[in-house]
């Protein structure tokens, strides 16, 4: 009998398996795909970021380099080369996880896992085996949500995986959903020359973000060329019988004819086929598995983390949960501070947030101070030609403790890490403000925003 079986080798699962092995547990990890790394590494986070980076460089070369004194000739797109770069990044990552499993003596099984009873798992696929363990961790991630009335064919109408693999730039791409995935992939194809129309059911983009940031992002994306229809309820999408293309139907709008449709309306917990009924474990209305604060399900010895449990669907959240879960199994101690988990949108400019938003603080009746600093007042941002956006820090009015931070601007995804650490350590805005930040760097924007909490910003 093993100490631990991990079902799923995505960011949460493979990290949990490695950490458990480091702690001396005998560990097996079951993954149905030949390549390790899960959705994030294979068809999500990593390939999308590779395409975002490639498309951004293409667009900058074609449109922005002249302001830096760099003259270029005719700029041509080699989409096949972009896909090759993307695939290289993915393959390096999946091979890396395989190497880490071998290094840490994690036994990998390829196939589909299902419970046959308490502590018992059957693997079917390339490997056909019966396994048993004291502890079983479900880390099977999520899959793209379906939209009623819109049937995906994996070509003209598809999800994010389909949109990552287009072999030619669509003339007109309709994106259903103005969340992170829709706007990131929409950005890729917009930069490469597509017309992009975004249909969003809600009256604002990027639900869950700080409202001020969301409103600013909408202005920026419109300037970039995105067309938005907010409050749009999509009722169907019909591939044309002749001539190709798709017609999208939405209440209150004229039919929209386009070349391709990206359905980006969220994700759904991947819990089907796990045989949960064989151990008496039920899912909630969203197909998620409910757990306690230690990731224990209603069935003793069975745990769940990541996208299969309620909460933000973030790879780094799943990693932290996986480590906390197995550390508690092995040592009795394990914890995740959810207030210190950042979220990032890898558009241009980047958008990042951690901790509480202003609307959350107002709803909770917490009094706070705001410090703000605009990128345009930062020397490094001017040198980069990236002056759009700002850093905003929220601190408790009474204690000055940092409650949240929200950034729209250059390299926001990197800058937010400093505030995440500050929140984790219970730091005050004064602590950030008194820490020396190298000059000239974008990180000075964070320092200046922290100074602004007390009304003493220097450079703005």
N, C-alpha and C positions, 0 to 999 in steps of 0.2 A: 504493500500500500504506500502511495506517495503522500508526502506532506501537503502538497498543493497542486491542483490542476487549474490552469488559467485557460479560459475559453476566449480566444481572440488575441491576435498578435498586432493590434494597433498600438498607438502611443501609450494608452493606459495599460493594456495587457502585457506587452513585451517589457515595458519598464518595471511593472510589478513582478514579472517572472524573474527578471535579472536581479532585482533588489532582494527578493525572497531567497534566491540561490546564494547571494552574498551573505545573507544572514544564516546560512547553513541548512535551509530547507531543501528537501528533494522536490524538484519542480518539473512538471511537464506543461507545455503550452500547445494548444490545439488551434490551428488556423486552416480554414478551408481553401484559401488562395495559395498558389504555389509560392508567391513572393510574400515575404513578411513586411510588416509596417502598417497594415490596415489601410483604410480609406485615406487617411491623412497623407501618408507617405506615397501611396501608389496613384491615387486619382483625386486627391484633395489639396491639402495645404502646400505640399512641396511642388507638384507640377504647376499649380496655379501661380505660385510665386515666381517660378521660373519663367512662365509666360508673361506675367506682369512685368518682370524686370526686362525681358527681351523687348516687349512692346514699348516700354517706356524709353528704352535706349533708341529704338527705331524712331519713335516720335521726336525725341530730343534732337537726334541727328538731322532729321528732316526739317525741323521747325525752330529749334532753339539755339543751336551752336553758334550761329552768326553773331549773336549778342556777346559772345565771349571771344570774338575775333577769330573764330574758326570757320573758314569757308569750305564747303563741301560741294561736290558735283551732284549728279543725279543719284538720289538715294533709292535703292531698290529693296523690296521685301523678298527675303528667302524664307518662306514659311516652313518649308521642309527642314531647314537648318535650325529654326526656332524649336520645332518639335524634337529634333535630335538633341538639342541642348536640354530640353525638358526631360527627355527620356534618360539622358545620361545622369542627371541629378537624381531621378527616381531610382535607377538601377544601382547607383552608388549607395543610396540609403538603404535599400532592401538587402544588398549584400552586407552592409555594415551591421544590420540587425542580426543576420544569420551568423556573422562572425562573433558578435557579442554573446549569442546563445551558446556557441561552442566554447568560448572563453570562460563563461560562467557555469558551464555544465547544465544548461537547461535543455531538456529533451523535447524536441519538436515533433509533433504529429500533424500530417497533412490530411485534412478531411473535415467532414461536418460532425460536430459534437452534439449529443443529445443525452439528457438524463434518462437512465433506465430505472433509477431508484435512489434512495438516500446515499450520497457519497459515491455513486456509480455512474460512469460515463461510457457511452459507446461511440467510437469514432468510425465513420464510414467514408471511404474515398480512396485516395492513394494508399493510406494506411487504414487497415481494418483491425481494430483492437478494442478490447474491453479494459477500462482503467478504473481504479478506485483511489480515493484520497480522503484524508481527514478534512481538508478544506477545499472548496471549489469557488473560484472567482469568475464571475461572468463579466466579460469585457468585450462584448460583441459589437459595440458601436452603433451606428445609425445608417439609414439609407435615405435618399431623397424622398420627400413627401409627394404623394400623388395629388393632383388637383382635379376635382370633380368636373367632368365635361371635357377635359383635355387629355386625350390619349397619346401617350408618348410612343413614338416609333423608333427612337434611338438614332434618328437621322435628321429629318426636318424638324421634328418636335422632340426635344430631349432634355436631359438634366445636365448637371454640371460636368459629369464625365463626358457626355457627348460634346459639350461646348469646348472642352479642353482639347478635343481631337479634330476640330474642323480642318479639312485639308485645303480649304480656300476661304478667303474672307467673305462673309455674307454681305450682299449689297445692303440688306436691311435686316437687322436682328431685333426681334421683340423679346424683351426680358420680362417675365412675369414674376414680380417680387423685388422690392427695393431694399432688400437686406444685404448683408455682407457679401454673400456669394454672388447674387445678381449684379451688384455694383462692381465687384472686383472683375468678374468675367466680362461684364459689359464694357469695362474700361479697356480690357485687352483688345477687344475687337473694334472699339471706337478708335483707339490709337492706330490700329492697322488699316483703318479706312472705312469701316462699316458705319452705316446710319444705325443708331441705337435708340429704341423707344422703350421706356420702362413703364410698366403698368403696376400700380401698387394699390392694394385694397384699402389700406389705411390712409389717413390724410397727411402723413409725413413719412419721410424715408428713415431708414436705419432705426427701427423700433428698439427701444431700450436704452439708446444713447442719451446723453445729456441733451436736452431740447435745444439749447443754444447752439451746440455743436451741429446737431442735425439740421437746423435751419441754415447755418452757414455752409454746410456741405452741399445742401440743395442748390444754393446760389453758385457755388464753385462748379458743380457738375453741369449745371445748365450752361455756364460760360464755356465749358469744355465741348459742348455740343450734344449732350444727352437731351432727349425729349422725355418729359415726365407727364404721366396722367395719374394723379393721386385720387383716392377714393373710387378707384376703378375696379368693379367686380367682373372678372373674366368668367365668361360662361361657356366658352368653347374655342376650339382651334381646328380648322378644317383644311387638310392638305388639298391643293388644287388638283382637279382631275386632269387638266391639260395645262401644260406650260410650267409646271412646278410651282413651288412656293406654298405659302400657308396664309389662310385668312383667319384672323383672331377676332373673336366676338366678345364684347364687353358691354355691360349695361350702361346706357347713357352716352355711348361713344359710337361713332360710325365704325364699320368694320375696318380693320387695319390689315392691309396686305403686306406680307414680308417674305423673306427668303427662308428664315429659320426662326424657331422659337426656343428660348431657354426657359424652362420651368424652374424657378428658384424660390419656392414658397416654403422653405424650411425643410427639416429632416425629421424622420420618425425612428423611434427606437427599434433596433434590429433584434427582436426577441422571438420571432417565429421559428418553429422547428427545433427549439431547444429542449422540447420534452418537459417543459415546466410542470405540466399537468401530472407527470409521473412522480413528482415530489410535493404536489399540493401547493405550488407557488403560482399566484395569480399576478397579472399586470393591471395597471390602472387604465383609464380611458384613453390615454395616449400611447398605450403599449409599453409603458415604462415599468420598471421594477422598483417598488418602494423599499427604502432601506432606512436604518437608524443612523445615528451620528458616526457610527463605526463601520458603515457599509454592510452591516449584517442584514440579510433579508429576513422574512418571516420564517424561513426554514433554517434551523441551526446548522452552522458549518457552510452555508452558501452565502456568498457575498456578491455585490455588484457595484460597478464603478462606471464613470464616463458617460457616454451618450445614452446608455440604457437606463439611467436613473434621472430623476428630475433635476433641473438646473441647466445652466448654460452649456451648450455643446461645444466645448473647446478642448483641443488636444492637450494643452498644458494643464488644464483642470483635471483631465483624466489621468495624466501622469502623476500629479500630486496625490490624487485619490488612491491610485494604485500603490504608491509607496506608503502612504499612511495606513492603508488597509493591511498590507503584508507586514509592516513593522509592528502593528498592533497584534497581529497573529503571532509573530515571533517574539516580541518583547513586552507586549502589554501596553505599549504606548504608540500613538499615532494620531495626528491631527492636521487638518487643513483650515487655514484662515481664508474663508471665502471672500472677505472684504479686501484681500490683498491680491486677488487674481485679476490681472489686466485683460482687457479685450482690445483687439486691434483690427482695423479695416485697412487693407493694403492698397488703397486707391492712391491717387496722386492729387493733392497731398494726402499723406497718411493721417489716420484718425485713431486715437487711442484714449482709453479711459480706465481708471481703477478706482475702487471704492464707491462712495455714494455720489449720485447726481444731485443737482440742485432740487429737482422736483421730489426726489426721495427724502431729502432733508426737510423740505417744507411740509411734506405729507406727514412726517414723523414729529413735526413741531420742534425740530432742533435748530437753534440759532447758530448762525455761522458767519464767518467773514470770507470775502473773496479776494484773492490776489490774481492779477492778470498781467501778462506781458506779451506784446505783439512781436512776431518774428521780424517785422520790418525794422525794428529798432535794434536788431542784433547784427553785429559786424560779420559774423560767419555766415549768417543767412543771406546777407546782401552779397557776399562774395560767391555764394553758391547760386545766387539768382533765385532763391527760394524764400520769398518774403511774405507769402500768404499765411494767414492763420495766427493762432495764439496758444499760449499755455494758461490754463486756469486752475488754481489750487483753492480747495475749500477746506477751511479749518474751523474747529469748534470755537465759538465766540468767547467762551469762558476759559477753556484750557489751552487753546491754540493747537490742539492735537489735529493732525492732518486727517481729514475724513474722506477726501476724494480728490482726484485730479483728472482733467480732461484736456486733450491736446488735439488740435488740427493744424498740421504743418509738417515741414520736412522732418523725416526720420522720427516721427512721433512714436512709432513702435519701439524704438530704442530708448527714447527719452523717458517713456513711462516707467521703465524698470526702476529708476531712482526713487520714484514716488511709491511704487509697490513695496520696495524695501523699507522706506520710511514708515509706511502704514504697518508693515509687519512688525517693526520694532517700536511702534507706538510713538513715533517722533512727532515733534511739533513743527509748524512752519518755520519757526525761529531756528530750529536745528538745521533745516535745509539752507536757510538764508545765511547762517553763520559758517557753513561749510564752504571752503574755498573751491571754486570751479575754475578750471583752466580757461585761459583766454587766448585766442578767440575760439569758442565752441558754441554749438547749439545748446549744450547743457546749461549755459548761462541763462537761457530763457527760463528754465525751471527755477534757478536761484532767484532771478528777478521777480518771478511770479510769487515765490515764497516771501520775498521782501515786501511785495505788494499787499500781502495779507495784513501787514501792520501799517500800510500806507506809506512805505518808504522806498518804493522802487527808485533806482538811481538813473537808469538810462531811458526812461520814458515818462 
